[in-house]
Amino acid sequence: MIKASHVTKRFGNVVAVEDLSFELAESESIALWGSNGAGKTTLIRSLLGIFPVTGTVSIHGVDVRKHGKRARSFVGYVPQELAFHDDARLGSSIMFFANLRMVNRKEAAIALAKVGLQGHEKKRVRDLSGGMKQRLALAIALIADPPIIVLDEPTSNLDASGRGEVIDTLCQLRDEGKTLLFASHRPDEVLALGERVLVMEKGKLIRDITPTELWPTESRIQTMRLYLSMGTEESAAIALREAGHAVNLNGNGLCVSVPRNRKAEPVSVLARAEIEVRDFEILDEVQGDQE
Amino acid sequence: MSSLPIKASDSSPIIKSGSHLSRASSVIAFARREFRDAISSRWFLLYTVAFTVLAVAVSFMSLAGSGSHGFAGFGRTTAGLLNLIMLVVPLMALIAGAGSIAGERERGTLLYLLAQPISRTELLLGKYIGLAIALCCSMCVGFGLSAGVLAWRVGGVGISAFVMLVVFTCGLALAMLSVGILLSVISRRSGVATGLGLFVWLILVFLSDLGLMAGTILFKLRVQEVFVIGVMNPLQAFKMAVIVNMNASLDVLGPVGMYASQTFGGALPWILALVIGVWTIVPLVIALILFSKRGSV
């Protein structure tokens, strides 16, 4: 359904995505996993043809660079930052996107019903909660029933209950045969939805594995933030990855996702690598590094 | 589902995502949204009210000053409105255009729109058409009320020059909107685009006239050179076109006007209309090319 081959995107001298290739088969669900700045969002935008890139991207066999409009017609997109006109009403917002896809009111109403927003059409977008806005974005992505849904951190702005609702809806869509590509920070999301995980770091694809290979346990996942001595973060990340841990390295420090009954392991790994751990904290259960 | 009623027309075949999408449909969708957003925005309402009040006021003042009926009513009003239009309409159109793409970019909505199955050309054209319709409607409200006052007091004699004023004003608005959209495409922030729009307005309204006067004295320009340089300013082309339609001659503009009338004769209104047309098409085409090529959102 999606085929990316040697995709590279540069912003001036900064390489946001470097020589990245992967294939997403029909009805498959792939998670993009990586820390902030790893290149997940840039990759998604490049796949949709929003950014010009080197390399080739095809969606449903259609070259995105040559026929971007047609390629995007196979995709429903849920962005990380929800960007609607605040003054518009929910009903007119969804009808605008329905008109872009030449879809009638009935289809728009079905998409709203699918995410539980029927009856809210007269509300202004500014009056919607974060969860409702997220569901509106999902409804817009589902208009015209596209075979592929691309989501950029779909639950990042939601509370636990909102997250659960969105993940349930996405599981349902996956079970109906939709092809899913989603970026995520959250192990629970990846475990629930993903069949494969593309682990990205500094714009590169460093691993293509299954979620259970990344977190080989049935138990709940917790995220630990490790406080290390200055300059040791990079080598710590390498050591933890070699030991099979999922690591996010960003400006806030180093976060590692571990099963709740194996929290001491990362500290032991780093001790063996002679990297000093000054302190650590347990973040929210199944919480990523975005706090 | 009260606000999304299923209509009879909904029985038409549903065009699924994989089928060919109509270019016109996307353009119309953007135009409708842009029109709706424009007429519901405060600044647009403010401009419309201001223009309408001033236009009606000019009509009343023209009638009070004329002391006669018929042509004097519409003719005086047209002359009176000319300067008002040259100040207000370019400002209104430039600001409207400047906020269009840069505003979407700043709010982050542009990226979301470009992720939809549309082309950049459709987005830009849709926005242009929506804003153009909104601007023309806004001006027609002012002109309509002004014409209503005149028709009520003096009848419809001499209305043709007034109708041509409305037509050329819409042309001027479209030209300035194109320039505004171009500024919006090249600016990352709507504040910068608006600032550039104000700068262009200042140049066209005030500085170009001053520059032309200074240049004429300094370089001892010949009358035909002054005409060519002057007519390159769309506001001057608009002014000349309106005066030609009122008087059938540009003699009131002095030697340059006499030269233009004698040299181009009946072709003059068409030449002036062509200048305004070029100012409409060229910036819009440049904006389309730049917007299609730019990778930034």
Interface residues (C-beta under 8 A of the other chain):
Chain A: R45 L48 I50 F51 P52 H60 G68 K69 R70 R72 S73 F74 V75 Y77 P79 E81 A83 F84 H85 D87 R89 G91 S92 I94 M95 F96 F97 N99 L100 R101 M102 V103 N104 R105 K106 E107 A108 A109 L112 Q118 G119 E121 K122 A144 D145 P146 P147
Chain B: M1 S2 S3 L4 P5 I6 K7 S9 D10 S12 I14 I15 K16 S17 G18 S19 H20 L21 S22 S25 S26 I28 A29 R32 R33 R36 D37 S40 R107 G108 T109 L111 Y112 L114 A115 Q116 P117 I118 S119 G295 V297
